[in-house]
Amino acid sequence: MTPTLTTLSHPKSQMGRDAGKMILQLINNQKVESITYEPELILRKSVKPI
């Protein structure tokens, strides 16, 4: 796509691992806490300095 779009990236692999661990914790009746992931802003040609 032109121009290339600015996007946010998130740690997909880590999120999957954490989700799997949470599922196992739920199965074992253990407490599960929310996790917040910091996204990474990937600037591309769809933004322009002002």
PDB file with SEQRES, HELIX, SHEET and CRYST1 records, atoms N, CA, C and O in Angstrom:
SEQRES   1 A   50  MET THR PRO THR LEU THR THR LEU SER HIS PRO LYS SER          
SEQRES   2 A   50  GLN MET GLY ARG ASP ALA GLY LYS MET ILE LEU GLN LEU          
SEQRES   3 A   50  ILE ASN ASN GLN LYS VAL GLU SER ILE THR TYR GLU PRO          
SEQRES   4 A   50  GLU LEU ILE LEU ARG LYS SER VAL LYS PRO ILE                  
HELIX    1 AA1 LYS A   12  ILE A   27  1                                  16    
SHEET    1 AA1 2 THR A   7  SER A   9  0                                        
SHEET    2 AA1 2 GLU A  40  ILE A  42 -1                                        
CRYST1    1.000    1.000    1.000  90.00  90.00  90.00 P 1           1          
ATOM      1  N   MET A   1       0.846  -1.162   0.000  1.00  0.00           N  
ATOM      2  CA  MET A   1       0.000   0.000   0.000  1.00  0.00           C  
ATOM      3  C   MET A   1       0.895   1.229   0.000  1.00  0.00           C  
ATOM      4  O   MET A   1       1.917   1.268   0.685  1.00  0.00           O  
ATOM      5  N   THR A   2       0.509   2.207  -0.756  1.00  0.00           N  
ATOM      6  CA  THR A   2       1.257   3.453  -0.815  1.00  0.00           C  
ATOM      7  C   THR A   2       0.358   4.586  -0.357  1.00  0.00           C  
ATOM      8  O   THR A   2      -0.738   4.717  -0.901  1.00  0.00           O  
ATOM      9  N   PRO A   3       0.729   5.383   0.567  1.00  0.00           N  
ATOM     10  CA  PRO A   3       1.959   5.281   1.353  1.00  0.00           C  
ATOM     11  C   PRO A   3       1.855   4.160   2.392  1.00  0.00           C  
ATOM     12  O   PRO A   3       0.762   3.760   2.793  1.00  0.00           O  
ATOM     13  N   THR A   4       3.004   3.675   2.810  1.00  0.00           N  
ATOM     14  CA  THR A   4       2.989   2.650   3.859  1.00  0.00           C  
ATOM     15  C   THR A   4       2.419   3.258   5.129  1.00  0.00           C  
ATOM     16  O   THR A   4       2.713   4.406   5.464  1.00  0.00           O  
ATOM     17  N   LEU A   5       1.603   2.484   5.833  1.00  0.00           N  
ATOM     18  CA  LEU A   5       0.864   2.998   6.983  1.00  0.00           C  
ATOM     19  C   LEU A   5       1.628   2.854   8.292  1.00  0.00           C  
ATOM     20  O   LEU A   5       2.333   1.870   8.516  1.00  0.00           O  
ATOM     21  N   THR A   6       1.475   3.833   9.129  1.00  0.00           N  
ATOM     22  CA  THR A   6       2.015   3.781  10.486  1.00  0.00           C  
ATOM     23  C   THR A   6       1.166   2.785  11.285  1.00  0.00           C  
ATOM     24  O   THR A   6      -0.061   2.792  11.183  1.00  0.00           O  
ATOM     25  N   THR A   7       1.809   1.948  12.063  1.00  0.00           N  
ATOM     26  CA  THR A   7       1.088   0.916  12.804  1.00  0.00           C  
ATOM     27  C   THR A   7       1.626   0.796  14.231  1.00  0.00           C  
ATOM     28  O   THR A   7       2.619   1.422  14.603  1.00  0.00           O  
ATOM     29  N   LEU A   8       0.948  -0.015  14.997  1.00  0.00           N  
ATOM     30  CA  LEU A   8       1.420  -0.405  16.317  1.00  0.00           C  
ATOM     31  C   LEU A   8       1.754  -1.884  16.274  1.00  0.00           C  
ATOM     32  O   LEU A   8       1.013  -2.679  15.695  1.00  0.00           O  
ATOM     33  N   SER A   9       2.856  -2.247  16.880  1.00  0.00           N  
ATOM     34  CA  SER A   9       3.250  -3.645  16.973  1.00  0.00           C  
ATOM     35  C   SER A   9       3.128  -4.085  18.423  1.00  0.00           C  
ATOM     36  O   SER A   9       3.356  -3.295  19.340  1.00  0.00           O  
ATOM     37  N   HIS A  10       2.769  -5.343  18.629  1.00  0.00           N  
ATOM     38  CA  HIS A  10       2.680  -5.876  19.979  1.00  0.00           C  
ATOM     39  C   HIS A  10       3.348  -7.253  20.009  1.00  0.00           C  
ATOM     40  O   HIS A  10       3.450  -7.911  18.974  1.00  0.00           O  
ATOM     41  N   PRO A  11       3.803  -7.691  21.185  1.00  0.00           N  
ATOM     42  CA  PRO A  11       4.572  -8.942  21.290  1.00  0.00           C  
ATOM     43  C   PRO A  11       3.675 -10.182  21.163  1.00  0.00           C  
ATOM     44  O   PRO A  11       3.295 -10.779  22.170  1.00  0.00           O  
ATOM     45  N   LYS A  12       3.341 -10.564  19.931  1.00  0.00           N  
ATOM     46  CA  LYS A  12       2.397 -11.659  19.691  1.00  0.00           C  
ATOM     47  C   LYS A  12       2.838 -12.979  20.320  1.00  0.00           C  
ATOM     48  O   LYS A  12       2.026 -13.670  20.935  1.00  0.00           O  
ATOM     49  N   SER A  13       4.100 -13.333  20.176  1.00  0.00           N  
ATOM     50  CA  SER A  13       4.588 -14.606  20.736  1.00  0.00           C  
ATOM     51  C   SER A  13       4.484 -14.621  22.253  1.00  0.00           C  
ATOM     52  O   SER A  13       4.038 -15.606  22.841  1.00  0.00           O  
ATOM     53  N   GLN A  14       4.898 -13.524  22.885  1.00  0.00           N  
ATOM     54  CA  GLN A  14       4.829 -13.447  24.343  1.00  0.00           C  
ATOM     55  C   GLN A  14       3.387 -13.486  24.815  1.00  0.00           C  
ATOM     56  O   GLN A  14       3.083 -14.109  25.832  1.00  0.00           O  
ATOM     57  N   MET A  15       2.497 -12.827  24.089  1.00  0.00           N  
ATOM     58  CA  MET A  15       1.081 -12.835  24.455  1.00  0.00           C  
ATOM     59  C   MET A  15       0.518 -14.259  24.390  1.00  0.00           C  
ATOM     60  O   MET A  15      -0.276 -14.655  25.243  1.00  0.00           O  
ATOM     61  N   GLY A  16       0.928 -15.016  23.389  1.00  0.00           N  
ATOM     62  CA  GLY A  16       0.472 -16.400  23.265  1.00  0.00           C  
ATOM     63  C   GLY A  16       0.970 -17.263  24.410  1.00  0.00           C  
ATOM     64  O   GLY A  16       0.216 -18.055  24.976  1.00  0.00           O  
ATOM     65  N   ARG A  17       2.249 -17.106  24.750  1.00  0.00           N  
ATOM     66  CA  ARG A  17       2.811 -17.873  25.874  1.00  0.00           C  
ATOM     67  C   ARG A  17       2.092 -17.526  27.173  1.00  0.00           C  
ATOM     68  O   ARG A  17       1.734 -18.409  27.952  1.00  0.00           O  
ATOM     69  N   ASP A  18       1.886 -16.232  27.395  1.00  0.00           N  
ATOM     70  CA  ASP A  18       1.211 -15.801  28.617  1.00  0.00           C  
ATOM     71  C   ASP A  18      -0.226 -16.309  28.663  1.00  0.00           C  
ATOM     72  O   ASP A  18      -0.710 -16.705  29.723  1.00  0.00           O  
ATOM     73  N   ALA A  19      -0.905 -16.299  27.530  1.00  0.00           N  
ATOM     74  CA  ALA A  19      -2.285 -16.803  27.487  1.00  0.00           C  
ATOM     75  C   ALA A  19      -2.319 -18.290  27.836  1.00  0.00           C  
ATOM     76  O   ALA A  19      -3.202 -18.737  28.568  1.00  0.00           O  
ATOM     77  N   GLY A  20      -1.365 -19.053  27.317  1.00  0.00           N  
ATOM     78  CA  GLY A  20      -1.295 -20.477  27.637  1.00  0.00           C  
ATOM     79  C   GLY A  20      -1.086 -20.713  29.123  1.00  0.00           C  
ATOM     80  O   GLY A  20      -1.718 -21.586  29.719  1.00  0.00           O  
ATOM     81  N   LYS A  21      -0.185 -19.923  29.723  1.00  0.00           N  
ATOM     82  CA  LYS A  21       0.060 -20.044  31.164  1.00  0.00           C  
ATOM     83  C   LYS A  21      -1.200 -19.707  31.958  1.00  0.00           C  
ATOM     84  O   LYS A  21      -1.516 -20.359  32.954  1.00  0.00           O  
ATOM     85  N   MET A  22      -1.914 -18.677  31.499  1.00  0.00           N  
ATOM     86  CA  MET A  22      -3.141 -18.288  32.194  1.00  0.00           C  
ATOM     87  C   MET A  22      -4.205 -19.372  32.118  1.00  0.00           C  
ATOM     88  O   MET A  22      -4.915 -19.624  33.092  1.00  0.00           O  
ATOM     89  N   ILE A  23      -4.313 -20.003  30.974  1.00  0.00           N  
ATOM     90  CA  ILE A  23      -5.284 -21.095  30.815  1.00  0.00           C  
ATOM     91  C   ILE A  23      -4.966 -22.219  31.800  1.00  0.00           C  
ATOM     92  O   ILE A  23      -5.860 -22.754  32.455  1.00  0.00           O  
ATOM     93  N   LEU A  24      -3.672 -22.572  31.896  1.00  0.00           N  
ATOM     94  CA  LEU A  24      -3.276 -23.626  32.841  1.00  0.00           C  
ATOM     95  C   LEU A  24      -3.564 -23.205  34.282  1.00  0.00           C  
ATOM     96  O   LEU A  24      -3.976 -24.032  35.096  1.00  0.00           O  
ATOM     97  N   GLN A  25      -3.353 -21.941  34.600  1.00  0.00           N  
ATOM     98  CA  GLN A  25      -3.656 -21.457  35.948  1.00  0.00           C  
ATOM     99  C   GLN A  25      -5.154 -21.563  36.231  1.00  0.00           C  
ATOM    100  O   GLN A  25      -5.554 -21.968  37.322  1.00  0.00           O  
ATOM    101  N   LEU A  26      -5.974 -21.203  35.259  1.00  0.00           N  
ATOM    102  CA  LEU A  26      -7.425 -21.293  35.442  1.00  0.00           C  
ATOM    103  C   LEU A  26      -7.866 -22.748  35.625  1.00  0.00           C  
ATOM    104  O   LEU A  26      -8.719 -23.041  36.463  1.00  0.00           O  
ATOM    105  N   ILE A  27      -7.285 -23.650  34.845  1.00  0.00           N  
ATOM    106  CA  ILE A  27      -7.611 -25.073  34.968  1.00  0.00           C  
ATOM    107  C   ILE A  27      -7.276 -25.572  36.366  1.00  0.00           C  
ATOM    108  O   ILE A  27      -7.995 -26.397  36.928  1.00  0.00           O  
ATOM    109  N   ASN A  28      -6.171 -25.063  36.927  1.00  0.00           N  
ATOM    110  CA  ASN A  28      -5.724 -25.477  38.260  1.00  0.00           C  
ATOM    111  C   ASN A  28      -6.307 -24.614  39.372  1.00  0.00           C  
ATOM    112  O   ASN A  28      -5.813 -24.630  40.499  1.00  0.00           O  
ATOM    113  N   ASN A  29      -7.360 -23.858  39.054  1.00  0.00           N  
ATOM    114  CA  ASN A  29      -8.045 -23.003  40.029  1.00  0.00           C  
ATOM    115  C   ASN A  29      -7.108 -22.013  40.727  1.00  0.00           C  
ATOM    116  O   ASN A  29      -7.273 -21.715  41.910  1.00  0.00           O  
ATOM    117  N   GLN A  30      -6.133 -21.515  39.983  1.00  0.00           N  
ATOM    118  CA  GLN A  30      -5.214 -20.520  40.516  1.00  0.00           C  
ATOM    119  C   GLN A  30      -5.663 -19.127  40.073  1.00  0.00           C  
ATOM    120  O   GLN A  30      -6.391 -18.969  39.093  1.00  0.00           O  
ATOM    121  N   LYS A  31      -5.211 -18.135  40.815  1.00  0.00           N  
ATOM    122  CA  LYS A  31      -5.552 -16.753  40.499  1.00  0.00           C  
ATOM    123  C   LYS A  31      -4.826 -16.316  39.223  1.00  0.00           C  
ATOM    124  O   LYS A  31      -3.655 -16.635  39.016  1.00  0.00           O  
ATOM    125  N   VAL A  32      -5.550 -15.578  38.376  1.00  0.00           N  
ATOM    126  CA  VAL A  32      -4.986 -15.059  37.136  1.00  0.00           C  
ATOM    127  C   VAL A  32      -5.084 -13.540  37.167  1.00  0.00           C  
ATOM    128  O   VAL A  32      -6.132 -12.986  37.499  1.00  0.00           O  
ATOM    129  N   GLU A  33      -3.992 -12.873  36.822  1.00  0.00           N  
ATOM    130  CA  GLU A  33      -3.982 -11.412  36.792  1.00  0.00           C  
ATOM    131  C   GLU A  33      -3.790 -10.923  35.362  1.00  0.00           C  
ATOM    132  O   GLU A  33      -3.143 -11.579  34.544  1.00  0.00           O  
ATOM    133  N   SER A  34      -4.357  -9.774  35.083  1.00  0.00           N  
ATOM    134  CA  SER A  34      -4.226  -9.169  33.759  1.00  0.00           C  
ATOM    135  C   SER A  34      -2.784  -8.747  33.510  1.00  0.00           C  
ATOM    136  O   SER A  34      -2.049  -8.406  34.436  1.00  0.00           O  
ATOM    137  N   ILE A  35      -2.405  -8.777  32.255  1.00  0.00           N  
ATOM    138  CA  ILE A  35      -1.077  -8.335  31.832  1.00  0.00           C  
ATOM    139  C   ILE A  35      -1.275  -7.218  30.819  1.00  0.00           C  
ATOM    140  O   ILE A  35      -2.104  -7.325  29.916  1.00  0.00           O  
ATOM    141  N   THR A  36      -0.511  -6.152  30.974  1.00  0.00           N  
ATOM    142  CA  THR A  36      -0.535  -5.055  30.012  1.00  0.00           C  
ATOM    143  C   THR A  36       0.747  -5.099  29.198  1.00  0.00           C  
ATOM    144  O   THR A  36       1.842  -5.180  29.755  1.00  0.00           O  
ATOM    145  N   TYR A  37       0.613  -5.044  27.897  1.00  0.00           N  
ATOM    146  CA  TYR A  37       1.757  -5.079  26.995  1.00  0.00           C  
ATOM    147  C   TYR A  37       1.959  -3.692  26.403  1.00  0.00           C  
ATOM    148  O   TYR A  37       1.000  -3.027  26.011  1.00  0.00           O  
ATOM    149  N   GLU A  38       3.203  -3.265  26.343  1.00  0.00           N  
ATOM    150  CA  GLU A  38       3.524  -1.971  25.753  1.00  0.00           C  
ATOM    151  C   GLU A  38       3.659  -2.132  24.242  1.00  0.00           C  
ATOM    152  O   GLU A  38       4.503  -2.897  23.774  1.00  0.00           O  
ATOM    153  N   PRO A  39       2.841  -1.423  23.482  1.00  0.00           N  
ATOM    154  CA  PRO A  39       2.969  -1.509  22.026  1.00  0.00           C  
ATOM    155  C   PRO A  39       4.160  -0.678  21.546  1.00  0.00           C  
ATOM    156  O   PRO A  39       4.641   0.208  22.253  1.00  0.00           O  
ATOM    157  N   GLU A  40       4.620  -0.976  20.349  1.00  0.00           N  
ATOM    158  CA  GLU A  40       5.700  -0.215  19.727  1.00  0.00           C  
ATOM    159  C   GLU A  40       5.111   0.512  18.528  1.00  0.00           C  
ATOM    160  O   GLU A  40       4.489  -0.108  17.665  1.00  0.00           O  
ATOM    161  N   LEU A  41       5.302   1.816  18.473  1.00  0.00           N  
ATOM    162  CA  LEU A  41       4.824   2.619  17.355  1.00  0.00           C  
ATOM    163  C   LEU A  41       5.819   2.511  16.217  1.00  0.00           C  
ATOM    164  O   LEU A  41       7.004   2.797  16.387  1.00  0.00           O  
ATOM    165  N   ILE A  42       5.334   2.097  15.059  1.00  0.00           N  
ATOM    166  CA  ILE A  42       6.194   1.956  13.882  1.00  0.00           C  
ATOM    167  C   ILE A  42       5.776   3.032  12.889  1.00  0.00           C  
ATOM    168  O   ILE A  42       4.752   2.922  12.215  1.00  0.00           O  
ATOM    169  N   LEU A  43       6.597   4.075  12.818  1.00  0.00           N  
ATOM    170  CA  LEU A  43       6.303   5.203  11.930  1.00  0.00           C  
ATOM    171  C   LEU A  43       6.703   4.858  10.504  1.00  0.00           C  
ATOM    172  O   LEU A  43       7.809   4.388  10.238  1.00  0.00           O  
ATOM    173  N   ARG A  44       5.774   5.106   9.607  1.00  0.00           N  
ATOM    174  CA  ARG A  44       6.057   4.859   8.188  1.00  0.00           C  
ATOM    175  C   ARG A  44       5.719   6.135   7.410  1.00  0.00           C  
ATOM    176  O   ARG A  44       5.669   7.223   7.984  1.00  0.00           O  
ATOM    177  N   LYS A  45       5.496   5.997   6.141  1.00  0.00           N  
ATOM    178  CA  LYS A  45       5.312   7.175   5.293  1.00  0.00           C  
ATOM    179  C   LYS A  45       3.934   7.826   5.371  1.00  0.00           C  
ATOM    180  O   LYS A  45       3.668   8.793   4.657  1.00  0.00           O  
ATOM    181  N   SER A  46       3.067   7.315   6.218  1.00  0.00           N  
ATOM    182  CA  SER A  46       1.748   7.919   6.362  1.00  0.00           C  
ATOM    183  C   SER A  46       1.747   9.049   7.390  1.00  0.00           C  
ATOM    184  O   SER A  46       0.701   9.641   7.659  1.00  0.00           O  
ATOM    185  N   VAL A  47       2.915   9.351   7.966  1.00  0.00           N  
ATOM    186  CA  VAL A  47       3.029  10.479   8.893  1.00  0.00           C  
ATOM    187  C   VAL A  47       4.026  11.471   8.331  1.00  0.00           C  
ATOM    188  O   VAL A  47       4.930  11.125   7.570  1.00  0.00           O  
ATOM    189  N   LYS A  48       3.830  12.704   8.730  1.00  0.00           N  
ATOM    190  CA  LYS A  48       4.717  13.751   8.238  1.00  0.00           C  
ATOM    191  C   LYS A  48       5.008  14.694   9.404  1.00  0.00           C  
ATOM    192  O   LYS A  48       4.091  15.073  10.133  1.00  0.00           O  
ATOM    193  N   PRO A  49       6.270  15.077   9.590  1.00  0.00           N  
ATOM    194  CA  PRO A  49       6.589  16.031  10.646  1.00  0.00           C  
ATOM    195  C   PRO A  49       5.877  17.363  10.386  1.00  0.00           C  
ATOM    196  O   PRO A  49       5.756  17.812   9.246  1.00  0.00           O  
ATOM    197  N   ILE A  50       5.414  17.975  11.469  1.00  0.00           N  
ATOM    198  CA  ILE A  50       4.789  19.294  11.313  1.00  0.00           C  
ATOM    199  C   ILE A  50       5.463  20.300  12.219  1.00  0.00           C  
ATOM    200  O   ILE A  50       5.080  21.470  12.235  1.00  0.00           O  
TER     201      ILE A  50                                                      
END                                                                             
